[in-house]
Amino acid sequence: MNIGGNMKKKDLVAIILLSLIFIILFIIIGDKKSIIGKWKSIDAKDEYYYVFNKDKTCLYEMTSAKLNCTYKIDDNHITILYEGNEKENKFEYSFNKNNLIIKDITGKEYKFIKN
């Protein structure tokens, strides 16, 4: 009986199984788009940005002004509260390839690309 040979086969099987698990996890987790980062408007006359941070703070930045904000995400909706304004602004958001698309309550879409 070759104990060393059986151990090598078991080790090889364990390594293969662990590798498959890591590949599957990477595909599942790595495929999700993240809103975190700086997003530049791509179809507006004037250039502006949204910066979404991990700590749920954000910044709306135009050439003439900057507004601090906070946000929360619920499914495919993002609610933004701009500093100095008590009204929450709720938008639908989605991703299309490398673009972030934010849709307001009227249905108008705003497209952004990660900067």
C-alpha positions in Angstrom: 0.0 0.0 0.0 1.4 3.4 -1.0 0.4 5.9 1.6 2.5 8.7 0.1 0.8 8.3 -3.3 -2.7 8.6 -1.8 -1.7 11.7 0.1 -0.5 13.4 -3.0 -3.7 12.6 -4.8 -5.8 13.9 -1.9 -3.6 17.1 -1.8 -4.0 17.6 -5.6 -7.8 17.1 -5.4 -8.0 19.6 -2.5 -6.0 22.2 -4.4 -8.1 21.7 -7.5 -11.3 22.1 -5.5 -10.1 25.2 -3.6 -9.0 26.7 -6.9 -12.4 26.1 -8.4 -14.1 27.7 -5.4 -11.9 30.8 -5.7 -12.6 31.1 -9.4 -16.3 30.9 -8.8 -16.2 33.4 -6.0 -14.1 35.8 -8.1 -16.6 35.5 -11.0 -19.6 36.2 -8.7 -18.1 39.0 -6.6 -15.8 40.5 -9.2 -18.6 40.9 -11.7 -20.6 43.3 -9.6 -20.3 46.9 -10.6 -19.5 49.4 -7.9 -20.7 53.0 -7.7 -17.7 53.9 -5.6 -15.4 56.3 -7.3 -15.4 59.5 -9.4 -17.9 59.6 -12.3 -17.8 62.2 -15.1 -20.8 63.2 -17.1 -20.6 62.2 -20.7 -23.6 63.6 -22.4 -24.1 67.1 -20.8 -23.2 70.5 -22.2 -21.3 71.3 -19.0 -18.9 68.9 -17.5 -19.8 67.8 -13.9 -18.9 64.9 -11.6 -20.2 62.8 -8.8 -17.8 61.3 -6.4 -19.2 58.4 -4.3 -17.1 57.3 -1.3 -17.3 54.0 0.6 -18.4 55.8 3.8 -21.7 56.9 2.1 -20.5 60.5 1.6 -20.5 62.0 -1.9 -19.6 65.2 -3.8 -21.4 66.8 -6.7 -18.8 68.9 -8.5 -19.4 71.4 -11.3 -16.9 74.0 -12.7 -18.6 76.8 -10.6 -19.6 74.9 -7.4 -19.2 71.9 -5.2 -21.9 70.3 -3.1 -21.2 67.8 -0.4 -23.8 65.1 0.0 -24.6 61.7 1.5 -26.2 58.8 -0.2 -27.8 55.4 0.4 -28.5 52.6 -1.9 -31.5 50.3 -1.9 -31.6 47.7 -4.7 -31.3 49.7 -8.0 -32.1 53.1 -6.3 -29.8 55.7 -5.0 -31.0 58.4 -2.6 -28.9 61.5 -2.4 -29.2 64.2 0.2 -27.3 67.4 -0.7 -25.8 69.4 2.1 -28.1 72.4 3.0 -31.2 70.7 1.5 -33.7 68.7 3.5 -35.3 67.0 0.5 -33.9 63.6 -0.5 -33.5 63.0 -4.2 -34.2 59.5 -5.3 -32.9 58.1 -8.6 -32.8 54.8 -10.3 -29.3 53.7 -11.3 -27.8 51.0 -13.4 -24.7 50.1 -15.3 -24.4 49.7 -19.1 -20.9 48.4 -19.9 -18.5 51.1 -18.3 -21.2 53.7 -17.9 -23.2 54.6 -14.8 -26.8 55.6 -15.7 -28.8 57.7 -13.3 -32.5 58.2 -14.1 -34.5 60.9 -12.4 -38.2 60.8 -11.5 -39.2 62.2 -15.0 -37.3 59.3 -16.7 -34.5 61.5 -18.0 -31.2 59.6 -18.0 -27.8 61.0 -17.1 -24.8 59.0 -18.2 -21.4 59.0 -16.5 -18.1 57.2 -17.1 -15.6 56.4 -14.3 -12.9 59.0 -14.2 
